[in-house]
C-alpha cells in the first residue's frame, strides 16, 4: 500500500479538556494498526511554546511543535478542543482566549478541514469559522454559543455536524464518534468500523444520533415544568399544542412560551417535536412497528410528517435510523 500520512494538528492551551486532546489521537493511532504502519495520520500537538501545558484534569501534556512551526506546513485537519469554567452556581461556561482564537484562525487558513471537539466550537465561532453555518457543541454551553454568536445556527442535539470542510462535535466521548467519521471520510467505512471494534464501541454512530435523551436533556427549575414534561411524555400521541399545554398548566400561552424559553431554552413546539422524535427513535430501535404505527403512536400522525421531522432534526430517514441503530438479531 502506498504511503498515506495525513498531517493533523491538535491545538493545545492552558486548561484544555484532557479527553478532547487525547481521544482523537487514540482513534487515529488505531487506524494505523488496523491498516499498516505507513498508512493513516501523523498527529502533532501544537501550543504557543514547547513548555508543558496543564489540562483541566491537572495532567500536563508536552506539545510537539509551536503554533509558528505548525503554520509552516500544509495541515490536513486542524482539531480544536475546548475549555470550560464552572461558577458558584454550578453553571458551565465555555472559555475563549482571544490569543488562542487568533492562532486557530491562522492555522485554519492552512487546513483542508477543521474540527472542533466539545466546547471547542466556541473558539471556531470566535474565529468567524462558523458564521452562517449549523454547528453543535456540548449541550451545557449551547445557549451560550447561540447568544454569543447569533450568526451561527446552533443545534445542541446531534453528536456531530459537518458543514462543508468544518466539523463540530458534541461533548466528551462524542469526540470518538467525530474522529471515526473523519476516518470513514478519509479511508472508508470498513476501516472506521474496524477501529470502532478495537475501541469496544457498540457501534459507530452517525452525526444524526442525539447526544442526550429528551426527558433528561435539560434540568428544569420548577415543579410546573416537571409536570409539563411528564404530561408530554404520557400523552405523546395526543394533541400537544401550545393551547393544550397552557390549559393543562393553568397558565396563559405567553407565560407558557416564557416558561419553556427561560427553563429549557426552547419553544413548546420544538420541545414536543423533540420528545416525539425520542419516542419514535425508541420504537424504531426496539420494535418491528411499521412506520405508519410509529407515526401514529408518537404523535406524528402521518409517515410524511415523521420522515420530514427525522430529516429536519436528525438528517436521516426513519428507515435509515432503524437500519443503523437497531441491534442485530445476533446481538439481542
Secondary structure, DSSP 8 states (H G I E B T S, - for coil): ---EEEEEEEE--TT--HHHHHHHHHHHHHHHHHS-TTEEEEEEEEESSSS-EE-TTS-EE--SEEHHHHTTS-EEEEEE---EEE-TT--EEE---HHHHHHHHHHHTTEEEEEE-GGGHHHHHHTTTTTT-EE---GGGHHHHHHH-TTSEE--SBSEEEETTEEEE-STTHHHHHHHHHHHHHH-HHHHHHHHHHTT-S----TTSBSS-GGGSS--SSHHHHHHHHHHHHTTTS---HHHHHHHHTS-HHHHHHHHHHHHSS-HHHHHHHHHHHHHHHHHHH----HHHHHHHTT--SHHHHHHHHHHHHSS-HHHHHHHHS--GGG-
